[in-house]
Amino acid sequence: MKAVTQLAKNLLKAPVHLYRATLRPWIGMECRHAPSCSEYALEAIDKNGAWKGFWLMISRITRCHPWGTHGYDPVPDLSGEHHTLAPWRYGRWRRVRSPDPHTPTPS
């Protein structure tokens, strides 16, 4: 079963690596978010598996446009969430506020 899981992860990450090797240098290395959308996609797949990572990746890409979200947007840990009949619920379609670790908190 681990081999199938790893194969699914690698197949899902392949287009991201292809994008990073071909289109990203032409489009530019800047992103509205931290981490970048491609870094987010790879981390989401590694952290949450292929299925949940796919929905996180799609929801992040749909938020990446001039009127979309921006700033620090970490990959959530969805290990406790299970949406068998509604897999789109894994995605974060709106920004979920979380503190930026690079910004000092006021004391």
C-alpha positions in Angstrom: 0.0 0.0 0.0 2.9 2.4 0.7 4.2 1.9 -2.8 0.8 3.0 -4.2 0.6 6.0 -1.9 4.2 7.0 -2.9 3.4 6.5 -6.6 0.2 8.7 -6.3 2.3 11.5 -4.6 5.0 11.3 -7.2 2.5 11.4 -10.1 0.8 14.5 -8.5 4.1 16.3 -7.9 5.4 15.7 -11.4 3.4 18.5 -13.1 4.5 20.9 -10.3 8.2 20.0 -11.0 7.6 20.4 -14.7 6.1 23.8 -14.1 9.1 24.8 -12.0 11.6 23.7 -14.6 9.9 25.2 -17.6 7.3 27.9 -17.1 8.3 29.4 -13.8 11.6 31.0 -15.1 9.5 32.7 -17.9 6.6 33.8 -15.7 8.8 35.1 -12.9 10.0 33.9 -9.5 7.7 36.1 -7.5 4.5 34.9 -5.8 1.8 36.7 -3.9 2.1 34.1 -1.1 4.8 32.7 1.2 5.5 29.9 0.5 5.1 30.1 -3.2 2.2 28.2 -4.8 4.5 25.5 -6.2 6.3 25.1 -2.8 2.8 25.0 -1.1 1.7 22.3 -3.5 4.7 20.1 -2.9 4.5 20.5 0.9 0.7 19.9 0.9 1.2 16.6 -1.0 4.0 15.5 1.3 2.3 16.5 4.5 -1.3 15.5 3.8 -1.1 12.8 1.1 -2.0 12.9 -2.6 -5.8 13.3 -2.2 -5.9 16.0 0.4 -2.8 17.6 -1.0 -4.5 17.8 -4.5 -7.5 19.7 -3.1 -5.2 22.1 -1.1 -3.2 22.7 -4.2 -6.2 23.4 -6.4 -7.7 25.8 -3.7 -4.4 27.7 -3.4 -4.0 28.1 -7.2 -7.6 29.5 -7.4 -6.7 32.1 -4.7 -3.6 33.2 -6.6 -4.8 36.1 -8.8 -4.6 39.9 -8.6 -7.8 40.2 -6.4 -7.0 37.1 -4.4 -5.2 36.5 -1.1 -1.6 37.3 -0.4 0.9 37.0 2.4 1.9 34.1 4.6 -0.2 31.1 4.0 1.2 27.9 5.6 0.1 24.4 4.6 -2.5 23.1 7.2 -2.3 19.7 8.8 -5.4 17.9 7.7 -4.6 14.5 9.4 -7.8 14.7 11.6 -10.2 15.7 8.8 -12.2 13.2 6.8 -14.7 14.2 4.1 -15.3 11.1 2.1 -18.3 12.3 0.1 -17.2 16.0 -0.1 -13.5 16.0 -0.9 -13.5 19.7 -1.9 -13.9 20.5 1.8 -10.2 19.7 2.2 -9.4 22.9 0.2 -8.9 26.3 1.8 -11.0 28.3 -0.6 -10.8 31.5 1.5 -7.8 32.6 3.4 -7.6 31.2 6.9 -5.8 33.7 9.1 -2.7 32.5 10.8 0.1 34.5 12.4 3.1 35.3 10.2 6.2 33.8 12.0 8.3 36.6 10.5 6.3 39.4 12.0 7.1 40.3 15.7 4.1 40.2 18.0 3.4 43.4 19.9 4.2 43.2 23.6 
